[in-house]
Amino acid sequence: MSEEAAGLIEASFVTDSALIMDSDHLIFTTVLNTSELIPNNWSGTQIATQRHSIDAKRLMINWHDVTKDHLEKLEILIKEKCANRKLEEHISGLESKAIAYCTGLQATNINGLPEQQQQIWGTEVDKVWAKISSIILNSCIEGLPHFWISSNPTSKCKKKKKRKEKLNHTHTAKLIQLWYGRLNPKKDHLWNDLTFKFKWNQKILKYNADYDHFDDIDTTDRAVCEILTSDLFTEKWFDHLLQKIKERKKLDHRIYTKTTRLQILCKIESKFEMIQTHQSSWLNSSLEKYRPDVKIDRAVITNPQNPDEKILILQPDEVKQVAAKYFCTTI
């Protein structure tokens, strides 16, 4: 077996073939985890960082958008690539070599494979697995809806920065969860726990600073949202927390509305700037296109005397009159 697959065996068992078919031999079955052999076949697989460069991208299959047509196309692509790359011939050739080598070992009464020969066979099996992985991976790229995730740490830092900009919404949600937690009898023992109080005291001090980096908010608005850290988890404090949550939700909505409006305005301005920058080139390219004249040399009209009959007109003057009349009434 390949060295890559040696550590991926999850289970092995032997079944009596008499239970399945009319035969007296035993069936050996192995459960093999192929998630590492076929890279990125599931969204939950992890990339081995030592094998990828800093600019490498990870393929993610969007399984929510996969339909029956996608799967049928994937099957066709896999069959075509298997035929083009002669996968069946490679596997059959490897199998023939293995049978011939095992027959030779039996003839010479040698038990087991030499270490060097094991490495050679492992390399051969790895080549076949690499070919299978490449076929499946390329077929998924061509046949299934997918997207790419960069493994560059700088892009991850940018995403973390974006998430930090929305911490006020996340913290408000956590405060709401804390307020509803008082209704759960299983959490009654936590309200008097000093460690639990200390942790929430630190969190509240952190949450009170959520709106400091918003320049378009008045200082009075920030003061309205500040939560007191004295008398934590008392009935009076929970009433105070409920009022502050309501004020935070109002402020979060204002921030979200202003941010969304600003993003829309920036997009509109960028589009207008792009149009003004490229409109001359667009007009020039459209004027430079060759457009052949349309020549109408015949027309078919309905016979005025018999509506079920059609008349073919070939006279240029009459064709011109029919065309002019038609375009005047329809355009």
N, C-alpha and C positions, 0 to 999 in steps of 0.2 A: 504494500500500500504506500501511497505517496507520503512524504514526510509532513506535508502541509495538512493532510487529512488524518494523520495518525492520532492527533489529540482531539479530534472532533467526533469520535465514536461515542454515542450516548447509550446504546444498548446493543447486545448481540444475543441471539438465541437460535436453537436448533429445533426444527419441526419435522415430525414424521410425515413423509410425503403420502403415506397411505390414507391420511385424513383428507387429502386434497385431490390426488390423482392415483391412477393404478400403477404404482411403482414401489420399489422396495428401498429406494435411497433416501437420505436425509436432506432437508433443505436448510441451509445456513442463511440467516437473515441478520442484517446489520442496520441499525438506525443511525444515520449519519447527518450531522448538522452542516448543511451546505451554505449557511449564511456567511461564513468566512471564505469559502471557496469561490462563491459567486459574489463579487464585491457590489455593495449597495443595492442588493435585491430587496431589502426592506428599509423603511425609513428609520428603524431603530438601530441599525448596525453602526458600529463605531469604526472610524478610519484609523488605520495604523499610521501614526504620525511620522514614523521613521521612513516610510515608503513614499511620502508625498512631499513635494516642494512647497514653499510658502505661498505660491500662486496657484496651487492645485484647487480644483473645484469638485464638489461632491454632487453626484447625481441623486435627485430625489424624485421618485415617481409619485404623481398626484393621483392616488388610488380613488379619491372621491369622484373624479371625473372620468374614470375608466368605464367604458361601456362594452357591450358584447362585440360591437364592430371593432373596437381597439384590440380585443383579445384575438379575434379571428385574423386581423391584420398581423398581429404579433406572431401567431402560429405560421402564417404564410412566410413572413420574413425569416423566421428561424429555419424553416425547411429550405428556403432558397439559399441562405448563407451556409447551411450544412452541406448542401449540394455543391456550392461554388468552392468551398474550402476542403471538400472531400473528407469530411469528418468521419464518415463511416469507414472509408478506406484506412484512415489512420488507426482507428480503434481495432479494425479487423487485423491490420498488420501487427499491431502491438500484441493482440491476442495470439496470433500465429507464432510470433517470436517467443511468447511466454510458454506456449504449449511445447514448442520444439526444445526450448531450454530445459523445461521440466522433464521431458522425455530423456534428454541427454543425461540429466542428473540421476534419473532412475537407472539408466543403463550402466553408469559408472559407480552406483551404490554410494553416492555422496549425499549426506544428510545436511539439509539447510543450505542457505545461500551465503557465499563469501561476502564480507563487508563491502568490498569494492563493487561487487556485482549488485548488491542491494542499492548502493548509491546510483548506479547506472540506471537500474529499473525505476528508482524513485524519480530521477530526472525525466525519464521517458513518460511516466504517468503524469508528472507535473506539466509537461508540454501539452498533453492531451487536455488536462483540466484547464490550462490557460486558454486553449483554443475554444473549449466549450464556454468558458466565462466570457471571452471576447465576443462570441456569437450572440449570447444572450444579452450582454450589455449593449452592443450596437443595435440589436433588434429592439430593445426597450427604448433607446434614444429615438429611433425612427418611427416606432409604432405606438408609443404610449405618451400621454400628456405628462410632461416633466418640467422640472426647474432645477437650477444649479445653486448650490450654497458654497460660498468661498470659505476656504480654510485659513485665509489670511487673518491674523489676529487684529490688524488695524480695523478691518470691517466689523469685527465683533465689538471692538471698542466703540465704534460709531453707533451700533445698535444699543449698546448699554447706555450711551449718552442720550439717545432718543427715549429710552425707557425712563431715565432719570427725570426727563422733562414732564413725565406724566405721573410722578410719584404722588402728587397731591390727590389724584383720583384714587390711587391704590390705598393710600393711608386713610382716606375717608371711608373706603369700603371696610378696612380693618377695624376702624372705630365703630362702624355700624354693627359689625360682627361681634365686637366686644359688648356693645349695648344689648344685643339680643341674647348674648351668653348669660346674662343675669336671670333669664327666664328658664334656664336649664338647671334642674336640681342637682345634676351630677357635678356642676361646677361650683357649688356652694362652698366647698372647702378651699377653693382658690382665693376667695375674696379676703381671707385673713392670712394668706401665705405671704411672708415678708419677701421671699425671693421673687414671687410673682409680682408683687407690688413694685419692687425695685426695677424689674425689667420694664414694666409698663410706664413707670415714672421716666425712665430714659427714653422710651419710645415717644411719649407725649411731648417731651422737650424737643425731640427731633421733628415730630409732626408739626409743632408750632412754627418751625422755620420753613415750612413748605412754600410759603408765598413771599419769602424775602427776595427771591430773584426775579419776581415779576415787577417791572418798573411802572407799569400802567395801573397799579393798584394803590389806592390811598392808604395811608398809615392807619386811618380809622377802620378800614375794612380788615386789615390784618389783626387789629386789636379785638375785633368782634369775634374772630375765629380762634383766639388763643384759649387753650384748655388749662384749667387750674390743676396743679398736681397735689394739692392738699386734700386730706380726707378722701383718699381714693376708695372707690368701690362701696361707698355709702349710698343710701337712697337719694340724699340731697345731691351727691356728686353725679349720680347717674342722670338725674333731672337736668343738671348743668351740662352734662355730656350731650344729652339729646338736643338741647338748644344749640350747642356749638356745632353739632353734626348738621343741623338744618342750615346754619349760616355757612358752613363749609360747602355744602351742596350748592347753595346759591352762588357762592364765589367760584366754585369749580365750573358751573355752567357759564358764568360770565367769561371766565378765562377761555373755556373751550370755544365759545361763540366768537370771541375776538380773534383767537388764534386761527380758527377756520376761515373767518372773513379775510384775515391778512394773507393766508395762504392762497385763497381764491384770487385776491387782487394781485398778488405776485405772479400767479400763473397767467392771468389776463395780460399783465404788463409785459411778461416775457413773450407771450404769443404775439402781441402787437409789435414788439421790438423785432421779433423774428420776421414778421410780415413786411415791416418797413425796410428791413435790411435786405430781404431777398425778393421783394416784389419786382424790382427792375429785371433781375435775372429770370424770374418766372415769366414776365411779359415777353422778354426777348426770346426765350426758348419757345413760347407758344407761337410767336409771330414767325419764327424761323421754320416751323414745321410745314412740310409740304402737304397741302390739302388739294387733291384733284377735284376738278369741277364735276358736279353731278349732271349727267346728261339723261334727259327723259325723251325717248324717241317713240314711245307708244303709251296708250292709255286704254283702260277698260271702263266703260260706263254702262249704266242700266238703260235699256231701251225705254224711252218715255211712253211708247204705245203699249209695250208689254213688259211689266216689271220683272217677270221671271226670266227675261232674255238679256244677255250681256252683249255689248257691241265693242269690237276692237277698233281703235282709231289709230291710224298710222300717218295721217297728214300732219306735218310739223306745226302749221298754224293752229289746227284744231287741237292738237296735243297741248300746245302752249296755253290755249284758252282753258282747257279742262284743268291743267295743272294750276294755273293762276286762280281759277274759281275754287278749286279744292283747298289751296293754302289760305285763301282769304276767309273761307268759312270755318276752317279748323284751327288756325293760329291767331 
